[in-house]
């Protein structure tokens, strides 16, 4: 270790004496290291980090599974029974996200986010208040008795300027006065990664913060799952032991629920297939984790390949630089320096380059992660991720930098010190060719860069074409000039004639707004997260049968939606048979429905469905008359075909819930009428919360967030890989021209034309590209199979995509090789013949 400071000083002096070379190396590596650090930061925040709570390894999540279905929400009575049976736990707690209209000092925050939490939520997590206190079991014993709230550090900072006087102040949450009793620590964001609630209130305040909703606390039989349940295991207790302790209570819950459903819907012969699971909870819950785990891992592989290309590029540059330094190395060897000493010196220089690149990479990653957060989906609640580079990111970057330095520095270091001292000492310029191995190894590195770039380019083109395919889909409705917003008036948990009259007045008011072409209401928006208004995962799933049709006696799975008249006109869904729904149908005693083409084919084949009667198979009654057929439209996942769908009027729809989504078609830009629509809704009733106000174009675009993110980033990194490969190719061809200057002069002196010289160099460039693509094609085809689940309308070995990637690579080869070739063709033969 004694010569290490000397090696470092010498390396820094070399970097100072050759700033241009150092800048190119550092920039090339910084792009690769920064990309890796940025993606790792996201992976760490979403997939790897444990919750910032006490002993997170002892936390578990309770979950129900049935076949491919998996859910982690329970009813309150079920939670109480499971908690009572949880002897394997120090405690079991529950929470539920809630959207809140918050009023602070008369100023409304319509997009407040909160958690209803049980009284032991904070104590079981081991989280103490920064100031004040947290919610305790005493605050959560009696319904409506303790309107207290704990606020988050971010909300405290944003709305109260971190004033200690915030304690005991009151705020309005959903119209009820709550007293602030504490503030959470800045690092605590709850138990769901990607969210950061502003308020925490006791579960026993559910009725107050959900005005008009069912009293979920007193529900004792009907399944209405809304609470996420977690627990902390006792020391030494395994998940299997914890599950065994809950099994008896869970089976009793299942039996009671089955009895309730049998009483309401009839026999349920397949009840009881669901199972209780106890899964690790150290990392909390996260929709982001479920949605982005595979794309982030794919992107980590992509940026890893980009870094390999950068390493190969830098290794090529160091090999060229080694030729210029061969006399220096020869002199040092001649005066007694050992080969290992020189190798160590050269590796120290490489590590200096790598660490400098790592520092620059962290700066790039810091900015890149901020940009990435803007394109991640926000869902129902604002996205909150802590992605500031921390010790884990810095540690990852240091390790990557050191490995990178060794990776690109070893081969040039060993080759630089493998010299024949006699010829090397006689060479006065250091440019007479050097060891042939340098040149051969440089070509190998260039071909490797091309192979890796070809893999990334092919993947990027496939993913970009997938995004284009999804964007060009026929959705079955016209998304342009369409605005939607979720409205949940007080009392809309249950339908009533008064609520129907309220909605009629709302539609009349909105339709009178200048710039509005039409308006309607529906149970949900087609591309929203709630685009499946189905029953549950058991036998109450809607199944439709046709009167007198044995083929459908057991029922056919369908999707359905409650709508108001004007829905198909407003949405731009074409009527292909029969008639539309009318205002006379709203409160009619005769149930009617409009179905889509997929449902017509599933139930009737080629028969005319108009006038046919259908019904719910579980009731064995056929009282719903089909009055119309409309074109198929997408609902939910754009990748899936349009489901069999039928449309009920608001009063006749199977659900008792009355929350609706307002759809407004405008003459011009729908964002231009959004404020007027908001004012009209508030004019009719100031108590109507409005959520998810979006244009349909924005909704569709948000539904493609995953595809857009991975296509954009893979395209960027594919382009970066292509740039690095072209730089490597350009450097190698420039070196080739310099080595062959005398040969080129002889050829031109003997009559070779400019075009011949250009082709001589271009041919070498094309050869390197073709070798690289031939080596990379099998790897690319194998790698693309990993992307098959991310593709749409394409196969991994799509010929057109492969052809496009080949054309792009050849174009790069011609461009990178033409500049040195053109320079070679302009060499003066006399000067070239004298060239050393």
ABEGO torsion letter per residue (X at the ends): XAAAAAAAAAAAAAAAABAAAAAAAAAAAAAAAAAAAAAAAAAAAAAABBBBBBGAAABBBBBBBBEABBBABBBAAAAAAAAAABAABABBBBBBBBBBBBBBGGBBBAABBBBBBBAAAAAAAGBBBABEBBBBAAAAABBGABBBBBBBAAAAAAAAGGBAAABGBBBBBGGBBBBBABBBBAABAEABBGBBBABBBBAAAAAAABBGBBBAAABAABBBBABBBBBBBBBGBBAAAAAAAAAAAAAAAAAAAAAAAAAAAEBBAABGABBBBBBBAAAEBBAAAAAAAAAAAAAAAAAAAAAAAAAAAAAAAAAAAAAAAAAAAAAAAAAGBBAAAAAAAAAAAAAAAAAAAAAAAAAAAAAAAAAAAAABBAEABBBBBBABBBAAAAAAAAAAAAAAAAAAAAAAAAAAABBBAAAAAABAAGAAGEBAAAAAAAAAAAAAAAAAAAAAAAAAAAAAAAAAAAAABBAGBBABGBBBBBBBBBGAABBBAAAAAAAAAAAAAAAABBGBABBBBBABBAABAAABBBBBABAABBBBBBBGBAAAAAEBBBBBBBBBBGAAAAAGBBBABEBBBBAAAAABABBBBBBBAAAAAAAAEABBABGBBBBBAAAGBBABBBABBBBBBBBEBAABBBBBBBBBBAAABABABABBBBBBBBABBAAAAAAAAAAAAAAABAABBBBGBBBAAAAAAAAAAAAAAAAAAAAAAAAAAAAAAAAAAAAAAAAAAAAAAAAAAAAAAAGBBAAAAAAAAAAAAAAAAAAAAAAAAAAAAAAAAAAAAABBGBBAABAAAAAAAAAAAAAAAAAAAAAAAAAAAABBAAAAAABX
